Amino acid sequence: MNVVGPRPEQPEIFLHLRPRVDGFTERQRVLPGITGWAQVDQMYDQCLDDVRRKVGLDLGYSNAAPR
C-alpha cells in the first residue's frame, strides 16, 4: 500500500458500483493508498456522478505509476 493512491473500496460497494460506473473495475487494479487526491479534492459521494469524478482522479495514478 502507498501513502497516496486510491483508497480501497469495501467489497459490497465494489459489487454495487462495478456495473454502474465505467472504469470502476480498472480502479481496483491501481495500487491503493491511505489517502488520495479524490479524497482531498472531492466531497463525500452524493450520487453516481461524484463516484465517476473520483474514479477519473483515481485512474490517474495508474497512468503516472512507473511499470
Residue pairs with C-beta under 8 A, 6 or more apart in sequence:
1 31
1 32
1 33
1 34
2 31
2 32
2 33
2 34
3 33
3 34
3 35
4 33
4 34
4 35
4 36
4 37
4 61
5 30
5 31
5 32
5 33
5 34
5 36
5 58
5 61
6 27
6 30
6 32
6 33
6 36
6 38
6 58
6 61
7 32
7 33
7 34
7 35
7 36
7 38
7 39
8 32
9 17
9 27
9 28
14 24
14 28
17 24
17 48
17 51
18 24
18 25
20 48
20 51
21 48
21 51
21 52
21 55
22 52
22 55
23 52
23 55
23 56
23 59
24 51
24 55
26 59
26 62
27 55
27 58
27 59
29 62
30 58
30 59
30 61
30 62
30 65
31 61
31 65
33 61
36 57
36 58
36 61
37 57
37 58
37 60
38 53
38 54
38 55
38 57
38 58
41 57
42 50
42 53
42 54
42 57
43 50
44 50
45 51
45 54
